[in-house]
Amino acid sequence: MLDQINKTRSDRSYDGANWNEHEDKFTQTFYEQNLSQFWRPEDISLQPDLNLWASLSPEIKLAYAQNLVVLTFLDTYQGDIGMPVVSRSIAPEYHQRKAVLNFMAAMENAVHAKSYSNIFMTYMSNDDIEDLFAWGQDNKNMQNILALIVGYYENLDRLNYKRQYQGLDGDVSDYEYNVAQWKAMVASVFLESCLFYSGFYYPLYFYGQGKLMQAGEIINLILRDESIHGLYIGNLAMELYREFDEKTQKELYEWLTTYLDEIYQEEVELIEFIYDPVDLSHDVKIFVRYNANKAMMNLGFDPYFEYEEVNPVVLNGLNTETKTMDNFSMKGNGYQKMKSESLMDNDFYFDAPRIKR
């Protein structure tokens, strides 16, 4: 087998990424936007939230934390396999596209998922955190949603290998490969532009009221990233979809709506489990349908669900267009950064207190 692999590689001509030329009309724009938005979880101090967190009821704390676990699981697999497998499926000559996808993959796990861990570590005990992760692993709907997403990533990953080393494990037709690639992109867009939003709802609900503001700033920074991730993958998916003939396009759209119905049903059950105890399930479902329509538009299709009014408090939490900081609510993209400096020897010299006689 190794000889066959080496022969396959020897037939290939290698080239380099030439950033002086544009591969398409949008990739370098997304590259610049991704870099301009870069941030670190460690920059954001969560200490100002602690007094309010301590005053919340156990039901509210649990719903808030369970949502962060949902987001953690989704971001983990988006970073581990989702973005990387789409990157590997892109034709070898598109180095800039691969660079953008790889950058976004790193953000998903190394920044977004780690941010949720920072919130956990600040708000909760180690035992409570372990219980939460165990709940995520045991929750049927959470696992079904991941299976519905990751399954399409894994199928594309399998075909990537087969196609790269044709003849080792059977040939792969262009049609089979392109359909698998498009479906993986659709799964990615639904994750980025729809599934995340049930988890985002509760932090935004607090943030829109001026509560748990530092955690809310983290969520808004993540939202800002996810919005361009969904748009970029959506652009790639639309480009691919246009290459299919009309009959195939119709079949793929029928698959798309069936797939959306399936993951939405799992999402509804998960929402009810988390949000029923805090009486917010109805509003969260509206928010998820609102964002499912955005996902459809990112893929180049008309909205799937009827238009509904989203809770204005949550929309207020989403409204961070301005860079101006409100000094009373701390709201804005100018989040409070954690300030630190190295300890020096003289930090340990203290004036002895005088004893009053």
C-alpha positions in Angstrom: 0.0 0.0 0.0 2.8 2.4 0.9 4.3 2.1 -2.6 0.8 2.9 -4.1 0.6 6.0 -1.9 4.0 7.2 -2.8 3.2 6.7 -6.5 0.1 8.7 -6.1 2.0 11.5 -4.5 4.8 11.4 -7.1 2.2 12.1 -9.8 1.2 15.3 -8.2 2.6 18.8 -8.8 3.0 20.9 -5.7 2.6 24.7 -5.6 2.4 27.5 -3.1 -0.2 30.0 -1.9 0.0 33.1 -3.9 -1.8 35.8 -1.9 -0.9 38.4 -4.5 -3.7 37.0 -6.7 -7.3 36.5 -5.6 -8.7 33.0 -6.0 -12.3 34.4 -6.1 -14.2 37.5 -5.3 -14.8 36.8 -1.6 -12.2 34.7 0.2 -9.6 37.4 0.9 -12.4 39.6 2.2 -13.4 36.9 4.7 -9.7 36.4 5.5 -9.4 40.1 6.5 -12.6 40.0 8.4 -11.6 36.9 10.4 -8.2 38.4 11.3 -9.8 41.8 12.3 -12.1 39.9 14.7 -9.5 37.8 16.4 -9.7 37.8 20.2 -8.5 35.6 23.2 -10.7 34.1 25.9 -8.1 35.1 28.5 -8.6 38.8 27.7 -12.0 38.9 29.3 -12.4 39.0 33.0 -15.6 37.3 34.3 -15.2 38.4 37.9 -17.7 41.3 37.5 -20.4 38.7 36.9 -19.9 36.8 40.1 -22.2 38.7 42.4 -25.2 38.4 40.1 -24.5 34.8 39.4 -24.5 34.0 43.1 -27.9 35.6 43.4 -29.6 33.5 40.7 -31.9 30.6 41.4 -30.6 27.0 41.0 -33.0 26.5 38.0 -31.7 29.5 36.2 -28.0 28.6 36.8 -28.7 25.1 35.5 -30.4 26.2 32.3 -27.6 28.8 31.7 -24.9 26.2 32.3 -26.6 23.4 30.2 -26.7 25.8 27.3 -23.0 26.4 27.5 -22.4 22.7 27.5 -24.5 22.4 24.3 -22.4 25.2 22.7 -19.2 23.5 23.9 -20.0 20.2 22.3 -21.0 21.8 19.0 -18.0 24.0 18.8 -15.7 21.1 19.7 -16.7 19.0 16.8 -16.9 21.9 14.4 -13.3 22.6 15.2 -12.2 19.0 15.4 -13.7 17.7 12.2 -16.3 20.1 10.7 -14.1 22.9 9.3 -11.0 20.7 8.7 -12.9 18.1 6.6 -14.5 20.9 4.5 -11.0 22.4 4.1 -9.6 19.0 3.0 -12.4 18.7 0.4 -11.5 21.9 -1.3 -9.4 21.5 -4.5 -5.6 21.5 -3.8 -5.0 24.7 -5.7 -7.3 26.8 -3.5 -4.8 27.5 -0.8 -6.4 30.7 0.4 -9.8 29.0 0.9 -8.1 26.3 2.9 -6.3 29.0 5.0 -9.6 30.7 5.9 -11.3 27.4 6.8 -8.3 26.3 8.9 -8.3 29.6 10.8 -12.0 29.3 11.5 -11.5 25.7 12.7 -9.0 26.9 15.2 -11.4 29.6 16.5 -14.1 27.1 17.0 -12.3 24.9 19.5 -9.3 26.9 20.8 -11.2 30.1 21.3 -15.0 29.5 21.4 -15.1 26.2 23.3 -12.3 27.4 25.6 -14.3 30.5 26.4 -17.2 28.4 27.7 -14.7 26.5 29.9 -13.5 29.9 31.3 -17.1 30.7 32.2 -17.6 27.3 33.8 -14.4 27.7 35.8 -15.4 31.1 37.0 -19.0 30.4 37.9 -18.9 26.8 39.1 -17.1 24.1 41.1 -15.2 21.3 39.4 -17.7 18.7 40.5 -20.6 20.7 39.0 -18.7 21.1 35.7 -18.0 17.3 35.6 -21.7 16.7 36.1 -22.6 19.0 33.3 -20.3 17.3 30.8 -21.7 13.9 31.9 -25.2 15.3 31.3 -24.2 16.4 27.7 -22.8 12.9 27.0 -25.9 11.2 28.2 -28.5 13.5 26.7 -30.3 11.8 23.9 -31.1 14.9 21.9 -27.6 16.4 22.2 -26.1 13.1 21.0 -28.6 12.8 18.1 -27.9 16.4 17.0 -24.2 15.7 16.9 -24.7 12.4 15.1 -26.8 14.2 12.4 -24.1 16.8 11.9 -20.9 14.8 12.4 -22.2 11.9 10.3 -22.0 14.0 7.2 -18.5 15.3 8.1 -17.3 11.7 8.6 -18.8 10.6 5.2 -17.0 13.4 3.4 -13.8 12.6 5.3 -14.0 9.0 4.1 -14.5 10.1 0.5 -11.6 12.6 0.8 -9.3 9.7 1.6 -10.7 7.5 -1.1 -10.5 10.2 -3.7 -7.0 11.2 -2.7 -5.8 7.6 -3.1 -8.0 6.4 -5.9 -7.9 2.7 -6.3 -6.9 1.9 -2.7 -10.5 1.5 -1.5 -12.6 1.9 -4.6 -13.1 4.8 -6.9 -15.3 7.8 -6.1 -17.4 9.5 -8.8 -17.5 13.3 -9.1 -21.2 13.2 -8.5 -21.0 11.2 -5.2 -18.1 13.3 -4.0 -19.8 16.7 -4.8 -23.0 15.7 -3.2 -21.2 14.6 0.0 -19.2 17.8 0.0 -22.4 19.9 -0.4 -24.2 18.0 2.4 -21.3 18.5 4.7 -21.3 22.2 4.0 -25.1 22.3 4.6 -24.6 20.6 8.0 -21.9 23.1 8.8 -24.1 26.1 7.9 -27.0 24.7 10.0 -24.7 24.3 12.9 -23.2 27.8 12.6 -26.3 29.7 11.7 -29.1 27.8 13.5 -28.2 25.2 16.1 -25.9 27.5 18.1 -28.7 29.9 18.7 -30.7 27.9 21.2 -27.6 28.0 23.4 -26.9 31.7 22.7 -30.5 32.7 23.7 -30.1 32.6 27.4 -26.8 34.6 27.7 -28.3 37.1 25.3 -31.5 37.3 27.3 -29.4 38.3 30.3 -27.1 40.6 28.4 -30.0 42.4 26.8 -31.1 43.3 30.4 -27.6 44.5 31.4 -26.9 41.3 33.4 -23.9 38.9 33.3 -22.4 41.3 31.0 -18.9 39.9 30.7 -20.2 36.5 29.7 -22.5 38.3 27.4 -19.6 40.0 25.7 -18.0 36.6 25.2 -21.2 35.3 23.5 -21.3 38.4 21.3 -17.7 38.0 20.2 -18.5 34.3 19.4 -21.7 35.3 17.6 -19.7 37.8 15.5 -17.3 34.9 14.4 -20.1 32.4 13.8 -22.0 34.8 11.6 -19.1 35.0 9.1 -18.3 31.3 9.4 -21.9 30.5 8.2 -21.7 33.1 5.5 -18.4 31.8 4.1 -19.3 28.1 4.1 -22.7 29.2 2.6 -20.9 30.9 -0.3 -18.9 27.8 -1.0 -22.1 25.7 -0.8 -23.9 28.0 -3.2 -21.0 27.9 -5.7 -21.1 24.0 -5.6 -24.9 23.8 -5.8 -25.0 25.9 -9.0 -22.9 23.2 -10.7 -25.5 20.5 -10.3 -28.2 20.0 -13.0 -31.8 21.0 -12.3 -32.9 17.5 -11.4 -30.1 17.1 -8.9 -30.8 20.5 -7.4 -34.4 19.6 -6.8 -33.5 16.3 -5.1 -30.9 18.1 -2.9 -33.4 20.7 -1.9 -35.9 18.0 -0.9 -33.1 16.4 1.2 -32.3 19.8 2.7 -35.8 20.5 4.0 -36.1 16.9 5.3 -32.8 17.3 7.1 -33.8 20.6 8.6 -37.0 19.2 9.9 -35.1 16.3 11.5 -32.5 18.4 13.3 -35.1 21.0 14.2 -37.2 18.3 15.9 -34.2 17.2 18.0 -33.5 20.8 18.8 -37.1 21.4 20.0 -36.9 18.5 22.4 -33.5 19.8 23.7 -34.9 23.3 24.1 -37.9 22.0 26.1 -35.7 20.0 28.4 -33.4 23.0 29.2 -35.9 25.9 29.0 -39.2 24.6 30.3 -38.0 25.0 33.9 -37.4 28.7 33.3 -40.6 29.2 31.1 -38.7 30.3 28.0 -39.1 27.4 25.5 -41.7 29.2 23.4 -39.5 32.2 22.8 -36.3 30.1 22.2 -38.1 28.1 19.5 -39.0 31.3 17.7 -35.4 32.4 17.9 -34.1 29.1 16.5 -36.6 29.3 13.6 -35.6 32.9 13.0 -32.0 31.7 12.7 -32.9 28.6 10.7 -34.2 31.0 8.1 -30.9 32.9 8.1 -29.1 29.6 7.6 -31.3 28.9 4.6 -30.5 32.3 3.2 -26.8 31.7 3.7 -27.2 28.7 1.5 -29.0 30.7 -1.2 -32.6 29.6 -0.5 -35.7 31.4 0.7 -36.7 31.3 4.4 -38.3 28.0 5.4 -40.3 29.1 8.5 -42.9 31.8 8.7 -41.7 35.1 10.0 -42.2 35.7 13.8 -41.2 38.5 16.1 -38.2 37.6 18.3 -38.1 38.7 21.9 -36.8 42.3 21.8 -34.7 41.8 24.9 -32.7 39.2 23.0 -32.4 41.4 19.9 -31.1 44.1 22.2 -28.5 41.6 23.4 -27.5 41.1 19.8 -27.2 44.8 19.0 -23.5 45.5 19.4 -22.9 47.3 16.1 -21.3 50.3 17.9 -17.9 50.2 19.4 -18.9 52.8 21.9 -19.0 51.5 25.5 -21.9 52.3 27.8 -20.1 52.9 31.1 -23.1 52.0 33.1 -24.1 48.7 31.5 -20.6 47.8 30.1 -22.3 46.9 26.8 -20.4 47.2 23.6 -17.6 45.4 21.7 -15.1 47.2 23.9 -15.3 44.4 26.4 -13.4 44.7 29.7 -10.1 43.0 29.3 -8.4 41.2 32.2 -5.4 43.2 33.3 -2.3 41.4 34.7 1.3 42.1 35.3 4.3 40.0 36.4 5.1 39.9 40.1 8.4 41.6 41.2 10.5 41.1 44.2 9.5 44.4 45.7 5.9 43.3 45.7 6.7 41.2 48.7 8.2 44.0 50.8 5.6 45.4 53.2 5.8 48.3 55.6 5.4 46.9 59.1 2.3 48.4 60.7 2.8 50.7 63.6 1.4 49.5 66.9 -0.7 52.2 68.6 0.2 52.6 72.3 
